[in-house]
Amino acid sequence: MHRSSGRRRPRPVATAAVSAAALGLMRIDDTVGPDTDPALKGLVVVFNATPQTTTRTVAGTAGAAYVLDPAQAGGSDPVVKTSSHSAANGTFTVPARTVAVFRTS
């Protein structure tokens, strides 16, 4: 997308090479261009295809209050509800074989 499009730009987050096939992270925010959604400042999506819970640090998320998206927090999957973000150090923890969407407003 072009910067002038006014849309959020997804950015892949670098992870260790050994986990590249089983773990994906994506951060989407309103830091470039016009604010496309005043109620939402950003999203982090964690794709954990590994057989164990994983914790990863995402640059730029420390100090922000990321919470599990309401669709997942209010959904019927008890496993995804254990996903969390630590504002103290910018880490996201997601259970095995789970995709979790976090948002900050």
C-alpha positions as CSV (number, residue, x, y, z in Angstrom):
1,M,0.0,0.0,0.0
2,H,1.1,3.5,-0.6
3,R,1.5,5.9,2.4
4,S,-1.1,8.2,0.9
5,S,-3.8,5.5,1.0
6,G,-4.6,6.3,4.6
7,R,-4.7,2.7,5.5
8,R,-2.8,0.8,8.2
9,R,0.3,-0.9,7.0
10,P,1.0,-4.4,8.2
11,R,4.5,-5.0,9.3
12,P,5.9,-8.5,9.9
13,V,7.9,-8.7,13.1
14,A,11.3,-10.4,13.0
15,T,11.5,-13.7,14.9
16,A,14.2,-16.3,15.3
17,A,15.0,-18.3,12.2
18,V,14.2,-21.7,13.8
19,S,10.7,-20.6,14.6
20,A,9.9,-18.9,11.3
21,A,7.8,-21.7,9.9
22,A,5.8,-22.2,13.1
23,L,5.4,-18.7,14.5
24,G,4.2,-15.4,12.9
25,L,3.7,-12.0,14.3
26,M,2.2,-8.9,12.7
27,R,1.8,-5.4,14.1
28,I,-0.7,-3.0,12.5
29,D,-0.9,0.6,13.6
30,D,-1.8,4.2,12.8
31,T,1.7,5.6,13.0
32,V,1.9,6.5,9.3
33,G,-0.7,8.7,7.5
34,P,-4.1,9.8,8.7
35,D,-5.8,8.1,11.6
36,T,-8.1,5.6,9.9
37,D,-9.9,4.4,13.1
38,P,-10.0,6.9,16.0
39,A,-11.2,4.1,18.3
40,L,-8.3,1.8,17.6
41,K,-4.5,2.6,17.8
42,G,-3.2,-0.7,16.8
43,L,-3.3,-4.5,16.5
44,V,-0.8,-7.3,17.1
45,V,-1.6,-10.7,15.6
46,V,0.3,-13.8,16.9
47,F,0.1,-17.0,14.8
48,N,1.5,-19.8,17.0
49,A,1.6,-23.1,15.2
50,T,4.2,-24.6,17.6
51,P,3.2,-27.4,20.0
52,Q,4.0,-25.2,23.0
53,T,3.0,-21.9,24.5
54,T,5.3,-19.1,23.2
55,T,6.2,-15.7,24.6
56,R,7.7,-13.1,22.2
57,T,8.6,-9.5,22.6
58,V,7.2,-7.1,20.0
59,A,9.1,-3.8,19.7
60,G,7.1,-0.7,20.4
61,T,4.4,-2.4,22.5
62,A,5.9,-1.9,25.9
63,G,3.9,0.6,27.9
64,A,0.8,0.1,25.8
65,A,-2.3,-1.7,27.0
66,Y,-2.9,-4.5,24.5
67,V,-5.9,-6.7,25.2
68,L,-7.3,-9.7,23.5
69,D,-9.8,-8.7,20.8
70,P,-13.4,-8.7,22.1
71,A,-14.4,-11.3,19.5
72,Q,-11.9,-13.7,21.1
73,A,-12.2,-12.6,24.7
74,G,-16.0,-13.1,24.5
75,G,-15.9,-16.2,22.4
76,S,-16.2,-19.9,23.2
77,D,-12.6,-20.9,22.9
78,P,-11.1,-21.2,26.5
79,V,-7.6,-21.7,25.1
80,V,-7.2,-18.4,23.3
81,K,-8.6,-16.6,26.3
82,T,-5.3,-17.5,28.1
83,S,-3.3,-15.3,25.7
84,S,-1.8,-12.2,27.2
85,H,0.3,-9.1,26.8
86,S,2.7,-7.7,29.4
87,A,2.8,-3.9,29.1
88,A,5.9,-3.9,31.4
89,N,8.1,-5.5,28.7
90,G,6.1,-5.7,25.5
91,T,5.8,-9.5,25.5
92,F,2.9,-11.5,24.1
93,T,2.1,-15.0,25.4
94,V,0.0,-17.3,23.2
95,P,-0.9,-21.0,23.7
96,A,0.1,-23.7,21.4
97,R,-1.6,-23.9,18.0
98,T,-3.5,-20.7,18.5
99,V,-4.0,-17.4,16.7
100,A,-4.6,-14.5,19.0
101,V,-5.5,-10.9,18.0
102,F,-4.6,-8.1,20.4
103,R,-5.8,-4.5,20.2
104,T,-5.0,-1.2,21.9
105,S,-7.1,1.9,21.8
